[in-house]
Amino acid sequence: MIYSASLFFFLTIFWLLLSGYFTAFLISAGIGSAIAVVWFARRMDVIDAEAHPLHLGPRILLYWLWLLKEIIKSGWAVSRIILDPKLPISPTMVRFQPTQKTDVGLVIHANSITLTPGTITLEAASGEFLVHGITRDAALGVIDSDMDRRVTACEGKQ
């Protein structure tokens, strides 16, 4: 029940933020839509800890701030590579084993790699990731990385 209430709350807030208008009709339409989505999700039995990871709590917010900083740093580095007349790229693919134990943790880690400019997760299996990097350093940087440790710390104790 807590997941349903939380889903309703976040859907309603999301509706209000995207709407930008706060008339009685739009607020009631948003609430009605959120109720309908929660009802459908409950009927489909898709509301659980994995689909709505409340257990990540404030740890994930701190991780997102750290990830934003990493995205900006990587974006700057990729911009410098692109603007360099020699275009010093060395495309490299690496396979490594992430340390996450849950599907949510693996998804967060794989998506974080892809969100970071210069790297992309090509394959994400339970015990192995295949990552492409625009440079050899970028590709090797995902192995046993700070990102891996931080995502594992976000998972916490399950």
N, C-alpha and C positions, 0 to 999 in steps of 0.2 A: 504493500500500500504506500510505503514511503517513496518508492520509485515513481508511482503514478502521480503522487502529489508534487514531487519534484519536477517531473516531466511537464505537468500542467503549469507550474510556476514559470519554468524557463520558456516554454512555448508562448505563454502570455506576455512575458517581458520582451521576448524576441519580436512578437507581433507589434507591440507598442513602440519598440525602438525603430522598427522598419517603417511603421505607418507614419510617424511624425505628427499625426493629427489626433487630437484627443477629444473627439466628439462622443456623445453617448452611444450613437449607433456603431461607430468603429470599435469602441471599447467592448461593447456587448458582442459584436461580430467576432472580435479576437478571442474573447472568453469562450464563445460558442464553438469556434473552430478548435481551440485548445481542448475543450471537453470532447469533441468528436474524435480528434486524433488520439487522445488518451484512451477513449472507449475502444476504438479500432485496434490500437496497440495491445490493449488487455485481451481483446477477443482473439487476436493473433498470437497471444502469449509470447510477445517479444520484449516485454519490459522486465529486465533483470539487471543484476549488478554489472554484467558485461556490456549491455547495450546502453546503460545509463550509469557510468562509473562514479557514483558519489563518493566512494571510498578514497578517490584520489585527492579530493578536497583541496586545501590550500597549497599542497605540494605541487600540484599541476600548474597553478597560477605562477608560482615562482619559476617553475621550469619554462613556462611560456615566455616570461620576461628574459630569462637567460637565452632561450632560443631566438627571440627577436634580435638580441645583441649579436648572436652568431650569424644570423641571416644577413644583417647589415655588414658585418665584417667580411663575410664570404662574398656578398654582392660587390663590395669595394674591390676585393681581390680579383674577382672575375672581370670586373670592368677594366682594371689595370691590364689584365692579360689580353683582353679584346682590343684595347687601344694601343698596345705595344706593337710597333711596326714588325717585329719578328714573330709575333703571335706564338709565344712560347707554351704551346700545349703539348701534352704527352698523354693522350687518352689511355686510361688504364682501368681494368676491371679486377675486382678483388672479391673473394669469398671469405666470409668469416662467421663465427658463431656468436650471436648476441647473447647477453646474459639474462634477458627477461624470461620470466616464468609464465606469464599470462598472455593470452591473445591480445588483450588491450595494450599491454606493455610493448609487445612486438609491433603492433600497428602504429603506436605512437612513435616508436623508434624508426621504423621504416619511413613513415611520413615525414618525420623530422629531417631525415637524411635527404629526402626528395625536396623538401622546402628550402634546404640550404643550397644556394646557387653553387654550381660546379659539381654537384653530386646528384645521383639519382639511384634509387633502389629499383633494380630491374626484377629481382626475384626475392620474395620473402617467404621462406618456409619456416616451419616450427624451430628447426635447429640451425638454420643457415640463411644468410643474406648474400645476394649477389649485387654488388654496387659498382656503378660506373662513375669515374671521376674525370674531370676535364684535364687534370694534371695527375701525375703519379703521386705527388704529395697529398693532393685532395683525396685520392682513392685510398692511400695507405692511412690517412688520418682518421678514417672511420673504424679502423681495427683497434680494439681495446681503447676506445675513446672516452673522453669526458662525457659526451652525449650518452653513450651506452651506460655509464655509471649513474648519470643523473636520471635517466628513464627508469633504470632498475630501482633507484631510491624512491622514485615517485610511486612505483607499484606498492612499496611498503610491505607490511606483513599481511598476507592474504588468509 
